[in-house]
Amino acid sequence: MTSYMPIITNRQIDQILDEALRNLGPSVDWMPACNVWEDEEGFHVQTALAGWDPHEVTLEVNNHILTMKGERQAPPTVGRYHLHEIGGTSFSRALKLPASVDHGQGRATHKNGLLTVSFPKREDAKPRRILIEA
């Protein structure tokens, strides 16, 4: 006898978790995709926010946590819709910042639907070469 064991993909797990998170709080409808990386100069967070006005998004750093929140209203109803998928929505995303960056010097830019937030590394956290004396 062979028993059937359904295979659950990572995408299905993500969908289940997203749905569970949506049910935890009424204010979070959606979570934008992010790229997060660190290089020699600093720590960077890039968030996909196509169609979002920068004034609809707030950024806050508190206790080494970068919190990004956004809320936009649904566009006014015009005519009779055949398909209506763009509405009002909100999001909240929090990311822990490394201790090696200067939290007070964060800079944000919004270009081509991508919000990029960068924090420079503290000078004492940057790699240094040590010269060998002969």
C-alpha positions as CSV (number, residue, x, y, z in Angstrom):
1,M,0.0,0.0,0.0
2,T,1.3,3.4,-1.0
3,S,0.3,6.4,1.0
4,Y,-0.1,9.8,-0.8
5,M,2.0,12.6,0.7
6,P,1.3,16.0,-1.0
7,I,4.4,18.0,-1.8
8,I,4.3,21.6,-0.6
9,T,6.5,24.1,-2.4
10,N,8.3,27.0,-0.9
11,R,5.9,29.3,-2.8
12,Q,2.9,27.6,-1.2
13,I,4.6,27.9,2.3
14,D,5.2,31.6,1.6
15,Q,1.5,32.1,0.6
16,I,0.3,30.3,3.8
17,L,2.6,32.5,5.9
18,D,1.5,35.7,4.1
19,E,-2.1,34.8,4.7
20,A,-1.4,34.1,8.4
21,L,0.4,37.5,8.7
22,R,-2.5,39.3,7.0
23,N,-4.9,37.8,9.5
24,L,-2.7,39.1,12.5
25,G,-3.3,42.7,11.8
26,P,-5.9,44.6,9.7
27,S,-3.5,47.3,8.7
28,V,-1.1,45.1,6.7
29,D,-2.4,44.0,3.3
30,W,0.8,43.3,1.4
31,M,4.5,43.0,1.8
32,P,6.8,44.4,-0.9
33,A,9.8,42.4,-2.2
34,C,13.2,43.4,-0.9
35,N,16.9,43.0,-1.7
36,V,19.2,43.5,1.2
37,W,23.0,43.6,0.9
38,E,26.2,44.8,2.5
39,D,29.3,46.0,0.9
40,E,32.5,47.7,2.0
41,E,30.8,51.1,2.2
42,G,27.5,50.2,3.9
43,F,24.3,48.3,4.3
44,H,21.6,48.7,1.7
45,V,17.9,47.8,1.4
46,Q,16.1,48.0,-1.9
47,T,12.3,47.7,-1.9
48,A,10.0,47.2,-5.0
49,L,7.4,49.9,-4.7
50,A,6.2,50.4,-8.3
51,G,3.2,52.8,-8.4
52,W,3.9,54.2,-4.9
53,D,4.5,57.8,-4.4
54,P,7.4,58.5,-2.0
55,H,5.0,60.6,0.2
56,E,3.0,57.4,0.9
57,V,5.9,55.7,2.5
58,T,7.5,56.4,5.9
59,L,10.9,55.2,7.1
60,E,11.9,55.0,10.8
61,V,15.0,53.7,12.6
62,N,14.6,52.7,16.2
63,N,16.8,50.4,18.3
64,H,18.7,49.0,15.2
65,I,15.4,48.3,13.4
66,L,14.5,49.9,10.1
67,T,10.7,50.0,9.7
68,M,9.2,50.8,6.3
69,K,5.5,51.6,6.2
70,G,3.2,52.6,3.4
71,E,-0.4,53.3,2.9
72,R,-2.2,54.5,-0.2
73,Q,-5.8,55.2,-0.9
74,A,-7.7,53.5,-3.7
75,P,-8.0,55.5,-6.9
76,P,-11.4,57.1,-7.5
77,T,-13.9,54.9,-9.2
78,V,-14.4,55.9,-12.8
79,G,-16.8,54.3,-15.2
80,R,-17.6,50.6,-15.0
81,Y,-14.7,48.3,-14.3
82,H,-14.1,45.1,-16.2
83,L,-11.1,44.3,-14.0
84,H,-10.3,46.1,-10.7
85,E,-7.1,44.9,-9.1
86,I,-5.4,48.2,-8.1
87,G,-6.9,49.4,-4.9
88,G,-5.9,51.0,-1.7
89,T,-3.4,49.0,0.3
90,S,-0.9,49.2,3.1
91,F,2.3,47.5,4.2
92,S,4.8,47.3,7.0
93,R,8.2,45.8,6.8
94,A,10.9,45.7,9.5
95,L,14.6,44.8,9.1
96,K,17.3,44.6,11.7
97,L,20.3,46.8,10.9
98,P,23.8,45.6,11.7
99,A,25.6,47.4,14.5
100,S,28.5,48.2,12.1
101,V,26.5,50.9,10.3
102,D,25.8,54.5,11.3
103,H,22.0,54.5,11.8
104,G,21.8,58.3,12.0
105,Q,23.2,58.7,8.5
106,G,20.7,56.8,6.5
107,R,19.7,58.1,3.0
108,A,16.8,57.1,0.9
109,T,16.1,57.5,-2.8
110,H,13.0,56.5,-4.9
111,K,13.7,55.9,-8.6
112,N,11.9,53.7,-11.2
113,G,9.7,52.1,-8.6
114,L,12.6,51.1,-6.3
115,L,13.1,52.6,-2.9
116,T,16.7,52.3,-1.9
117,V,17.8,53.0,1.7
118,S,21.5,53.0,2.5
119,F,23.4,53.3,5.7
120,P,27.1,54.0,5.6
121,K,29.5,51.8,7.7
122,R,31.0,53.5,10.7
123,E,34.7,54.3,10.0
124,D,35.8,52.0,12.8
125,A,33.8,49.1,11.2
126,K,35.4,49.5,7.7
127,P,38.1,47.0,6.8
128,R,41.6,48.5,7.0
129,R,44.9,47.3,5.6
130,I,47.8,47.0,8.0
131,L,51.2,47.7,6.5
132,I,54.0,45.4,7.4
133,E,57.1,47.2,8.3
134,A,60.4,45.7,7.2
